[in-house]
Amino acid sequence: MVRFHKLALGAAFVAALSLVPSSYGTVGFAHAVEMTDDEKAAEEAAANAAAEEMISEAAPYAPPEGSDSFQYEAEVHKMLDIVINSL
C-alpha cells in the first residue's frame, strides 16, 4: 500500500511539473506544437521522396543459385472443399 502512495505522489508531482511555465517554455515530457499546413506538406513530400529513393535503390529479387522453381497448380474446387471441410 505504501508503494502505491509513492507512485501516486510521483505521478501528481510530474503532472504538476508539466503545467508549470518556465523561462524555457513549459517544462514537461511532451508538448506537441501544431504544425502548419506548409510544414505538414513539406514533411510529407520529404517522406515520399525518401521512400521513392529507397524503392528505386532496392535490387530486384533474384532466386538463389541452384534453387528449383515450381509452377503453382491447384484446382479451385478441391481447395474450396478443403477449406470448407476444415471449418
BATOR-17404 format. One record per residue: residue in three letters; x, y, z of N, C-alpha, C in turn; residue number from 1. Coordinates in steps of 0.2 Angstrom, whole numbers, always signed. Layout:
N
{"ALA",{X,Y,Z},{X,Y,Z},{X,Y,Z},NUM} ...
//
This chain:
87
{"MET",{+4,-6,+0},{+0,+0,+0},{+4,+6,+0},1} {"VAL",{+10,+6,+3},{+14,+12,+4},{+17,+13,-3},2} {"ARG",{+19,+8,-7},{+22,+9,-14},{+17,+12,-18},3} {"PHE",{+10,+11,-18},{+5,+14,-22},{+5,+22,-20},4} {"HIS",{+5,+23,-14},{+5,+30,-12},{+11,+34,-15},5} {"LYS",{+17,+31,-15},{+23,+34,-18},{+22,+35,-25},6} {"LEU",{+19,+30,-28},{+18,+31,-36},{+13,+36,-37},7} {"ALA",{+8,+36,-33},{+3,+42,-34},{+6,+49,-33},8} {"LEU",{+10,+49,-28},{+13,+56,-26},{+18,+58,-32},9} {"GLY",{+21,+53,-35},{+26,+54,-40},{+22,+56,-46},10} {"ALA",{+17,+53,-48},{+13,+55,-54},{+10,+62,-53},11} {"ALA",{+7,+63,-47},{+5,+70,-46},{+10,+75,-47},12} {"PHE",{+16,+74,-44},{+22,+79,-45},{+23,+80,-52},13} {"VAL",{+24,+74,-56},{+25,+75,-63},{+20,+79,-67},14} {"ALA",{+13,+78,-65},{+8,+81,-68},{+8,+89,-67},15} {"ALA",{+10,+90,-60},{+10,+97,-58},{+16,+101,-62},16} {"LEU",{+22,+97,-62},{+28,+100,-65},{+27,+101,-73},17} {"SER",{+23,+97,-76},{+22,+98,-83},{+17,+104,-85},18} {"LEU",{+14,+107,-80},{+9,+113,-81},{+13,+119,-79},19} {"VAL",{+19,+119,-76},{+22,+125,-73},{+26,+128,-79},20} {"PRO",{+24,+134,-80},{+28,+138,-86},{+35,+140,-83},21} {"SER",{+40,+140,-87},{+46,+142,-85},{+49,+147,-91},22} {"SER",{+55,+149,-90},{+59,+153,-95},{+60,+149,-101},23} {"TYR",{+60,+142,-100},{+62,+138,-106},{+56,+136,-109},24} {"GLY",{+50,+139,-108},{+44,+136,-111},{+41,+132,-105},25} {"THR",{+36,+128,-107},{+33,+123,-102},{+38,+117,-101},26} {"VAL",{+39,+116,-94},{+43,+110,-93},{+38,+104,-92},27} {"GLY",{+40,+99,-96},{+36,+93,-95},{+39,+88,-100},28} {"PHE",{+36,+82,-101},{+38,+77,-105},{+37,+78,-112},29} {"ALA",{+31,+80,-114},{+30,+81,-121},{+24,+86,-122},30} {"HIS",{+26,+92,-126},{+21,+96,-128},{+21,+97,-135},31} {"ALA",{+16,+95,-139},{+17,+95,-146},{+15,+102,-148},32} {"VAL",{+19,+104,-154},{+17,+110,-157},{+14,+109,-163},33} {"GLU",{+8,+112,-164},{+4,+111,-170},{+8,+114,-176},34} {"MET",{+8,+109,-181},{+12,+111,-187},{+7,+114,-192},35} {"THR",{+10,+119,-196},{+6,+122,-201},{+5,+118,-207},36} {"ASP",{+1,+120,-211},{-1,+116,-217},{+5,+115,-222},37} {"ASP",{+9,+121,-222},{+15,+121,-226},{+21,+116,-223},38} {"GLU",{+21,+116,-217},{+26,+111,-214},{+24,+104,-215},39} {"LYS",{+17,+103,-214},{+15,+96,-215},{+16,+94,-222},40} {"ALA",{+15,+98,-227},{+16,+96,-234},{+23,+95,-235},41} {"ALA",{+28,+99,-233},{+35,+98,-234},{+37,+92,-230},42} {"GLU",{+35,+90,-225},{+37,+84,-221},{+34,+78,-225},43} {"GLU",{+28,+78,-228},{+25,+73,-232},{+29,+72,-238},44} {"ALA",{+31,+77,-241},{+35,+77,-248},{+42,+74,-246},45} {"ALA",{+45,+76,-241},{+51,+73,-239},{+51,+66,-238},46} {"ALA",{+46,+63,-234},{+45,+56,-233},{+43,+52,-239},47} {"ASN",{+39,+55,-244},{+38,+52,-250},{+44,+51,-254},48} {"ALA",{+48,+57,-255},{+55,+57,-258},{+59,+51,-256},49} {"ALA",{+60,+51,-249},{+64,+46,-246},{+62,+39,-247},50} {"ALA",{+55,+38,-247},{+53,+31,-249},{+54,+29,-256},51} {"GLU",{+53,+34,-261},{+54,+33,-268},{+61,+31,-269},52} {"GLU",{+66,+35,-266},{+73,+33,-266},{+75,+27,-264},53} {"MET",{+72,+24,-258},{+73,+18,-256},{+71,+12,-260},54} {"ILE",{+65,+14,-263},{+62,+9,-268},{+66,+8,-274},55} {"SER",{+69,+14,-277},{+72,+14,-283},{+79,+11,-282},56} {"GLU",{+82,+11,-276},{+89,+9,-275},{+88,+1,-273},57} {"ALA",{+82,-2,-272},{+82,-9,-270},{+83,-13,-276},58} {"ALA",{+87,-18,-275},{+88,-23,-281},{+82,-28,-282},59} {"PRO",{+81,-29,-288},{+75,-34,-289},{+77,-41,-286},60} {"TYR",{+72,-44,-285},{+73,-51,-282},{+76,-56,-287},61} {"ALA",{+81,-60,-285},{+84,-65,-289},{+84,-71,-284},62} {"PRO",{+81,-77,-287},{+82,-83,-283},{+89,-85,-282},63} {"PRO",{+90,-89,-276},{+97,-91,-275},{+99,-96,-281},64} {"GLU",{+106,-96,-282},{+108,-101,-287},{+107,-108,-284},65} {"GLY",{+105,-113,-289},{+103,-119,-288},{+97,-121,-285},66} {"SER",{+92,-116,-285},{+86,-117,-282},{+81,-119,-288},67} {"ASP",{+76,-123,-286},{+71,-125,-291},{+65,-121,-291},68} {"SER",{+62,-120,-297},{+56,-117,-297},{+50,-121,-299},69} {"PHE",{+44,-120,-296},{+39,-124,-297},{+33,-120,-299},70} {"GLN",{+29,-122,-304},{+23,-119,-305},{+17,-120,-301},71} {"TYR",{+13,-115,-299},{+8,-116,-294},{+2,-120,-298},72} {"GLU",{+0,-126,-296},{-6,-129,-299},{-10,-131,-294},73} {"ALA",{-16,-129,-294},{-21,-131,-289},{-28,-131,-293},74} {"GLU",{-33,-135,-291},{-39,-134,-293},{-43,-131,-288},75} {"VAL",{-47,-125,-290},{-50,-121,-285},{-56,-125,-282},76} {"HIS",{-59,-129,-285},{-64,-133,-282},{-62,-138,-276},77} {"LYS",{-56,-141,-277},{-53,-145,-272},{-51,-141,-266},78} {"MET",{-48,-135,-268},{-46,-131,-262},{-51,-128,-258},79} {"LEU",{-57,-126,-261},{-63,-124,-258},{-66,-129,-253},80} {"ASP",{-66,-136,-256},{-68,-141,-252},{-64,-142,-246},81} {"ILE",{-58,-142,-247},{-53,-142,-241},{-54,-137,-236},82} {"VAL",{-55,-131,-238},{-56,-125,-233},{-63,-126,-230},83} {"ILE",{-68,-128,-234},{-75,-128,-231},{-75,-134,-226},84} {"ASN",{-72,-140,-228},{-72,-145,-223},{-68,-144,-217},85} {"SER",{-63,-140,-217},{-59,-139,-211},{-63,-134,-206},86} {"LEU",{-68,-131,-208},{-71,-127,-204},{-76,-131,-200},87} 
//
